[in-house]
């Protein structure tokens, strides 16, 4: 599948060059990298935390014109499934899920089955949209994944400290019917980046990093194998400071400074805002694995969040890229 995907993209790109089609359409810019935080997707990824004094709320909306059955799986830090269930989303429907009190839901937003409660656990939730019939009477999960359907967002709060932050869900699209991770250009100059405030001015922080991998059933799930990254901090005058390597297996909850798992150790001095740079060192297979991440920081009761940033291959095999080629737009 991976070789076929890369070959199809290369063939399409070569065809565009021969035909003299230019890449000026807005379509390629809408979802060039195969994922989006704003456009409808086939699968969403969001973090959650129900440990002591931690609260999470997860939002999913169907902004397509047909019913979809969404399959929710809550994964813990060790890649184990805590619980899974389905929620029917009719067109323009929205659901808010509190992991401490949730259940499957039907087309009229009525609870189905027993109430489900997760406590003292944290990790990520994956939400996959599947095609269904009117009224979501039939769930055909595992066969027809519904792309361009759902968007999402999350909020995480620390009630003991008195702050919260939120962000958009990570939305993934499909290729040939399967959900795909983005395909970054893995090389010496390839880096993930996290934007940070001055760590000395921050009262609390959390960095959630998840190894995502493509699954044989056509979806993306947390991966158990370990990713390793060379890590550095780049300050406001572009001076890098070397940090210990960062490892990610399944889902890791780091802090920027302090606590049990700081990215910046106590013996390293950082006193400006900047970027935490993660350069792939081992374990990241191009086209099969990916690093998902968010950072949350709080000054007093004011929280803010940013998503992990990444350099991408121009013209990766996203739905927008393929659709643009089929329509002769570039």
C-alpha positions as CSV (number, residue, x, y, z in Angstrom):
1,X,0.0,0.0,0.0
2,X,2.8,2.5,0.9
3,X,4.7,1.8,-2.3
4,X,1.5,2.1,-4.3
5,X,0.6,5.3,-2.6
6,X,4.0,6.9,-3.2
7,X,4.0,5.7,-6.8
8,X,0.6,7.1,-7.5
9,X,1.6,10.5,-6.2
10,X,4.8,10.5,-8.1
11,X,2.9,9.5,-11.3
12,X,0.3,12.2,-10.7
13,X,3.0,14.9,-10.1
14,X,4.9,13.8,-13.3
15,X,1.7,13.9,-15.3
16,X,0.9,17.5,-14.1
17,X,4.4,18.6,-15.2
18,X,4.0,17.0,-18.6
19,X,0.6,18.5,-19.2
20,X,1.8,21.9,-18.0
21,X,-0.8,22.3,-15.3
22,X,0.2,24.8,-12.6
23,X,-0.3,24.5,-8.9
24,X,-2.3,27.7,-8.4
25,X,-5.6,26.3,-7.2
26,X,-6.7,26.9,-3.6
27,X,-7.5,23.2,-3.3
28,X,-4.0,22.1,-2.7
29,X,-3.5,24.7,0.0
30,X,-6.7,23.7,1.9
31,X,-5.3,20.4,3.1
32,X,-1.9,19.9,1.5
33,X,-0.5,17.7,4.2
34,X,-3.2,15.2,4.6
35,X,-4.4,16.5,8.0
36,X,-6.2,19.6,9.3
37,X,-7.2,21.2,12.5
38,X,-10.1,23.1,10.9
39,X,-11.5,21.0,8.0
40,X,-13.7,17.9,8.3
41,X,-11.8,14.7,8.6
42,X,-12.4,10.9,8.8
43,X,-10.6,10.5,12.1
44,X,-9.9,12.8,15.1
45,X,-7.2,12.5,17.8
46,X,-7.5,14.3,21.1
47,X,-5.8,13.9,24.5
48,X,-7.8,13.4,27.8
49,X,-6.9,13.2,31.5
50,X,-9.2,12.0,34.3
51,X,-6.5,11.7,37.0
52,X,-6.9,13.4,40.3
53,X,-7.9,17.1,39.9
54,X,-7.9,16.7,36.1
55,X,-11.0,17.2,33.9
56,X,-11.4,16.8,30.1
57,X,-14.2,17.6,27.7
58,X,-14.2,16.4,24.1
59,X,-16.3,17.8,21.3
60,X,-17.1,16.3,18.0
61,X,-19.3,17.7,15.2
62,X,-20.6,16.3,12.0
63,X,-20.5,19.1,9.4
64,X,-21.2,16.9,6.4
65,X,-24.6,16.4,4.8
66,X,-25.2,12.8,5.9
67,X,-25.4,10.7,9.0
68,X,-22.2,9.1,10.3
69,X,-21.6,6.6,13.1
70,X,-18.5,7.7,15.1
71,X,-16.5,5.0,16.9
72,X,-14.8,6.4,20.0
73,X,-11.8,4.5,21.5
74,X,-10.1,5.7,24.7
75,X,-6.5,4.6,24.8
76,X,-4.4,4.8,28.0
77,X,-0.7,5.7,28.1
78,X,0.3,2.1,27.4
79,X,-1.8,1.8,24.2
80,X,-4.5,-0.3,26.0
81,X,-8.1,0.3,25.2
82,X,-10.0,1.6,28.2
83,X,-13.4,1.6,26.5
84,X,-15.0,2.0,23.1
85,X,-18.5,2.9,22.0
86,X,-20.4,4.5,19.1
87,X,-22.2,7.8,18.8
88,X,-24.5,8.6,16.0
89,X,-24.0,12.1,14.5
90,X,-26.7,13.4,12.2
91,X,-25.9,16.3,9.8
92,X,-24.8,19.4,11.8
93,X,-25.0,17.4,15.0
94,X,-22.6,18.0,17.9
95,X,-21.7,16.0,21.0
96,X,-19.7,16.9,24.1
97,X,-18.2,13.9,25.9
98,X,-17.0,13.9,29.5
99,X,-14.9,10.8,30.1
100,X,-16.1,10.7,33.7
101,X,-19.7,10.2,32.5
102,X,-20.4,9.0,28.9
103,X,-22.3,6.4,26.9
104,X,-23.1,5.3,23.4
105,X,-25.7,7.6,21.7
106,X,-28.4,7.2,19.0
107,X,-29.6,9.6,16.3
108,X,-31.8,11.6,18.7
109,X,-28.9,12.1,21.2
110,X,-30.4,9.5,23.5
111,X,-28.0,7.4,25.6
112,X,-27.8,3.8,24.6
113,X,-26.5,1.1,26.9
114,X,-24.8,1.5,30.3
115,X,-23.1,4.7,31.5
116,X,-19.3,4.6,31.2
117,X,-16.9,6.3,33.6
118,X,-13.2,6.6,33.3
119,X,-11.2,7.7,36.4
120,X,-7.5,8.0,37.2
121,X,-6.4,7.5,33.6
122,X,-5.0,9.6,30.8
123,X,-4.1,9.1,27.1
124,X,-5.7,9.9,23.8
125,X,-9.1,9.2,22.2
126,X,-9.5,8.4,18.5
127,X,-12.8,9.1,16.9
128,X,-13.4,7.5,13.5
129,X,-16.5,8.3,11.3
130,X,-18.2,5.5,9.4
131,X,-20.8,5.6,6.7
132,X,-24.2,4.4,7.9
133,X,-27.9,4.4,6.8
134,X,-30.6,6.9,7.7
135,X,-31.0,7.1,11.5
136,X,-27.7,5.3,12.1
137,X,-29.7,2.0,12.4
138,X,-26.8,0.1,11.0
139,X,-23.2,0.6,12.1
140,X,-20.9,-0.7,9.4
141,X,-17.7,0.1,11.1
142,X,-14.6,-1.5,9.6
143,X,-15.8,-1.2,6.0
144,X,-16.7,2.3,4.8
145,X,-14.8,5.1,6.5
146,X,-16.6,8.5,6.1
147,X,-14.1,11.1,5.1
148,X,-14.7,14.9,5.1
149,X,-17.2,14.5,7.9
150,X,-16.2,15.4,11.5
151,X,-14.3,18.1,13.3
152,X,-13.4,18.3,17.0
153,X,-11.9,20.2,19.9
154,X,-10.9,19.4,23.5
155,X,-10.5,21.2,26.8
156,X,-8.3,20.0,29.7
157,X,-8.5,21.6,33.1
158,X,-6.5,21.3,36.4
159,X,-9.0,22.1,39.1
160,X,-6.4,22.1,41.9
161,X,-4.3,24.8,40.2
162,X,-7.3,26.6,38.6
163,X,-6.4,26.7,34.9
164,X,-7.6,25.2,31.7
165,X,-6.7,25.2,28.0
166,X,-8.2,23.9,24.8
167,X,-7.3,23.2,21.2
168,X,-8.6,21.8,18.0
169,X,-8.6,18.0,17.4
170,X,-6.1,16.5,15.0
171,X,-8.1,15.6,11.9
172,X,-6.8,12.9,9.6
173,X,-8.1,12.1,6.1
174,X,-8.2,9.0,3.9
175,X,-6.3,7.6,0.9
176,X,-7.8,4.7,-1.1
177,X,-10.3,4.3,1.7
178,X,-7.9,4.0,4.6
179,X,-7.0,6.7,7.2
180,X,-3.4,7.9,6.6
181,X,-0.8,9.7,8.7
182,X,1.0,12.6,7.1
183,X,4.2,11.8,5.2
184,X,6.9,14.3,6.4
185,X,10.2,14.5,4.6
186,X,12.3,12.6,7.1
187,X,15.9,13.7,6.8
188,X,18.6,15.7,8.6
189,X,16.7,18.9,8.4
190,X,13.3,17.5,9.4
191,X,12.0,18.7,12.8
192,X,8.9,18.9,15.0
193,X,8.6,22.1,17.0
194,X,6.7,23.1,20.1
195,X,6.2,26.8,20.8
196,X,6.7,27.8,24.5
197,X,6.5,30.8,26.8
198,X,9.5,31.6,29.0
199,X,9.5,28.5,31.2
200,X,10.5,30.7,34.2
201,X,7.2,32.6,33.9
202,X,4.9,29.6,33.6
203,X,3.2,28.2,36.6
204,X,2.2,24.9,35.1
205,X,2.7,23.1,31.8
206,X,1.9,19.8,30.0
207,X,3.2,18.3,26.8
208,X,1.3,15.4,25.4
209,X,3.2,13.4,22.7
210,X,1.7,10.3,21.0
211,X,3.2,7.9,18.5
212,X,0.6,7.4,15.9
213,X,0.7,4.5,13.4
214,X,-1.5,3.2,10.6
215,X,-3.5,0.1,11.5
216,X,-4.4,-2.9,9.3
217,X,-8.1,-2.1,9.7
218,X,-7.7,1.2,7.9
219,X,-7.6,3.5,11.0
220,X,-4.8,5.2,12.9
221,X,-4.0,4.1,16.5
222,X,-1.4,4.8,19.1
223,X,1.8,2.8,18.5
224,X,3.7,0.8,21.1
225,X,7.1,1.0,19.6
226,X,9.5,3.7,20.8
227,X,10.2,6.9,18.8
228,X,13.4,8.7,19.8
229,X,14.1,12.4,19.0
230,X,17.2,14.6,19.4
231,X,15.9,17.5,21.4
232,X,17.0,21.1,21.7
233,X,15.6,24.5,22.9
234,X,16.0,27.5,20.6
235,X,15.6,30.8,22.3
236,X,14.6,34.2,21.1
237,X,18.0,35.0,19.6
238,X,18.0,31.6,17.8
239,X,20.6,30.1,20.0
240,X,20.0,26.3,20.5
241,X,20.6,24.5,23.8
242,X,21.0,20.8,23.7
243,X,18.5,18.8,25.8
244,X,18.3,15.1,26.6
245,X,16.7,12.9,23.9
246,X,12.9,12.6,24.0
247,X,11.3,9.2,23.7
248,X,7.7,8.5,22.9
249,X,6.0,5.1,23.2
250,X,2.2,5.2,23.0
251,X,1.3,8.4,24.8
252,X,3.7,10.4,27.0
253,X,2.8,13.3,29.3
254,X,5.8,15.5,29.8
255,X,6.2,19.0,31.4
256,X,8.3,21.8,29.9
257,X,10.1,22.2,33.3
258,X,9.7,20.6,36.7
259,X,7.8,17.6,37.7
260,X,8.6,13.9,37.1
261,X,9.1,14.1,33.3
262,X,10.5,17.5,32.3
263,X,11.7,18.1,28.7
264,X,14.1,20.7,30.2
265,X,16.0,19.2,33.1
266,X,16.7,21.1,36.3
267,X,20.4,21.5,35.5
268,X,19.7,23.4,32.2
269,X,19.0,27.1,32.3
270,X,16.4,28.5,29.9
271,X,15.0,31.9,30.5
272,X,13.3,33.1,27.3
273,X,10.4,32.0,25.2
274,X,11.3,29.8,22.2
275,X,10.9,26.5,20.5
276,X,11.5,22.9,21.7
277,X,12.8,21.1,18.6
278,X,12.4,17.4,18.2
279,X,14.4,15.9,15.4
280,X,13.7,12.2,14.5
281,X,16.5,9.9,15.5
282,X,14.9,6.4,15.4
283,X,11.7,4.6,15.1
284,X,9.8,6.9,12.8
285,X,9.0,5.1,9.5
286,X,8.0,7.5,6.7
287,X,4.4,7.0,5.6
288,X,3.6,4.6,8.5
289,X,4.3,6.5,11.7
290,X,3.8,10.0,12.9
291,X,4.2,12.2,16.1
292,X,1.1,13.9,17.4
293,X,1.5,16.5,20.1
294,X,0.1,19.5,22.0
295,X,1.5,21.8,24.6
296,X,-0.5,23.5,27.3
297,X,0.9,26.2,29.6
298,X,-0.6,28.4,32.3
299,X,0.3,31.7,33.9
300,X,-1.8,32.0,37.1
301,X,-5.3,30.9,36.0
302,X,-4.7,31.8,32.3
303,X,-4.1,28.8,30.1
304,X,-3.0,28.6,26.4
305,X,-2.3,25.7,24.1
306,X,-0.5,25.1,20.8
307,X,-0.2,22.1,18.5
308,X,3.0,20.4,17.4
309,X,4.4,22.0,14.2
310,X,6.1,20.1,11.4
311,X,7.8,20.5,8.1
312,X,6.1,18.6,5.3
313,X,6.7,17.3,1.8
314,X,5.2,19.6,-0.8
315,X,2.2,18.0,-2.5
316,X,1.7,15.1,-0.1
317,X,-1.0,12.6,-0.8
318,X,-3.9,14.3,0.9
319,X,-7.5,14.2,-0.4
320,X,-7.2,17.8,-1.6
321,X,-4.0,16.9,-3.5
322,X,-5.6,13.9,-5.2
323,X,-8.9,15.7,-5.9
324,X,-7.0,18.6,-7.4
325,X,-5.2,16.3,-9.7
326,X,-8.4,14.6,-10.8
327,X,-10.1,17.9,-11.5
328,X,-7.1,19.1,-13.5
329,X,-6.5,22.1,-11.2
330,X,-2.7,21.8,-11.0
